[in-house]
């Protein structure tokens, strides 16, 4: 079963989260939901599947790394 085929309401947390300051994601048919794991009844962010894919691609490509290859360039702009 792929991420997009998970049953509605299934929340996933990163296996790298050990501090308790984590986010959880849930893949729904029309959106990807994100919440803080310590506050399961708190606010939830909702992203379209294309928005989520763009974000994940940016993370994988290092776009959000503080020491990434373009970090200095972004600060100068």
N, C-alpha and C positions, 0 to 999 in steps of 0.2 A: 504494500500500500504506500503510495507516495504521500508527501506532505499535503498536497491539495486534495487528497482523498480521505484524510483523517475525519472521523466522525465529528459533527458539530459539537462544540463545547469541550473538545479535547485541548488542553493547554500543555505546551511543551516548554521546558526550561533547559537552558544550556547545561551540558555536563561539566563545563568549565566553571560554573557558578558555585563558589564555595563560601562566599562572604555573606550571603543573604541579600545583597544588593543586586538583584537580578531582574530581568524582564522575562515574561513568558509570552509566547505567541500561540495563537489559535487560527487555523486555516478554515475559513468558512467558504461557502460557495461563491459569494460576491466580494469578499474582502478578507484581509488578514488583520487580526486584532492583536493588540499588544497591551500588556498591563504589568504593573510592578508585582513581583511575586509575594512581597510582604503585605500587599493590600489587594487581595483578590476581589474585594467588593468595591474597590475604588474606581477611579477613572480608567477608561479604556480608549486607546487610540485606534482608529480604523484607517486602513490603507487599502487602496485597490490592489489587485494582484500585480499590475504593471508598476505601480509605485513601489511596492515591496521588492519586486525583482530589481528595479533600478537601485534601490537602497542596498540590497545585498551585494549586487555587482560592485557598487562603489566601495563597500567595506572590503570585499575581496581584492579590489584593485588598489587599496591603500589610500583612497581619496580622503579618508577621515583621520589618518594617522598624523599625530602631532609632529612626527619626525620623518614623514614621508618625503619622496623625492621632490614634490612641488611645494613643500611647506614654506620655505623661505620666499618663494615666488608669490604665494597667496598673501603673505604678510606685507609684501611691498606694494601690492596692487591697491 
